[in-house]
Amino acid sequence: MKKFFITFWQTHIHRIWDKVFDKDCVWCVEADNYGEAREKIFNIFWSEFCFIYDKMSQEDLDKFYYRWIIDLS
């Protein structure tokens, strides 16, 4: 399984259980390939996300996503 990192647009705010997903965080999903990752993302966030990355550096997390990676589990 490979990790994929999902970002959100400025206006996308999702509340799932007690967690908030927005422009200040990244969601990580594990999948065998990009297509499977995209399907998992659409099942949860529909089309309200920004980009899917196959890697995300700690530097990018620190610079752009101050809430870092949020997990649904």
C-alpha positions in Angstrom: 0.0 0.0 0.0 1.1 3.5 -0.8 0.3 6.7 1.0 -1.5 9.6 -0.8 -1.9 13.1 0.6 -5.1 15.1 0.0 -5.4 18.9 0.4 -8.5 21.1 0.5 -9.5 24.4 -1.2 -9.9 27.6 0.9 -13.6 27.2 1.1 -13.8 23.5 1.8 -14.6 22.7 5.4 -15.6 19.2 6.3 -16.6 18.1 9.8 -16.4 14.3 10.2 -17.1 13.0 13.7 -15.0 15.3 15.9 -12.5 16.3 13.3 -12.3 19.3 10.9 -10.7 19.0 7.5 -9.9 22.3 5.8 -7.2 24.3 4.0 -4.9 24.0 7.0 -4.5 20.3 7.1 -3.7 17.3 4.9 -5.5 13.9 4.9 -3.5 10.8 4.3 -5.1 7.7 2.7 -3.5 4.4 1.9 -4.2 2.7 -1.4 -2.6 0.5 -4.0 -2.6 3.1 -6.7 -3.8 6.7 -7.6 -7.2 5.5 -8.9 -8.0 3.6 -5.7 -7.0 6.5 -3.6 -9.1 8.9 -5.7 -12.1 6.6 -5.2 -11.7 6.5 -1.5 -11.4 10.3 -1.4 -14.6 10.7 -3.4 -16.5 8.3 -1.1 -15.8 10.6 1.9 -15.3 14.2 0.5 -17.1 13.9 -2.9 -15.4 16.4 -5.2 -14.6 18.9 -2.5 -10.9 18.6 -2.2 -8.0 20.2 -3.9 -5.1 18.0 -4.9 -3.9 14.4 -4.4 -0.1 14.1 -3.9 1.9 10.9 -3.8 4.4 12.4 -1.4 4.5 15.3 1.0 7.6 16.6 2.7 7.8 17.6 6.3 9.0 21.0 5.1 5.7 21.5 3.1 3.7 20.3 6.0 5.4 22.8 8.3 5.2 25.7 5.8 1.7 25.3 4.4 -0.4 23.0 6.6 0.1 24.0 10.2 -2.4 21.4 11.4 -0.4 18.7 9.6 -1.9 15.3 8.8 -5.4 14.5 10.2 -6.4 10.8 10.5 -10.0 9.6 10.4 -9.3 6.6 12.7 
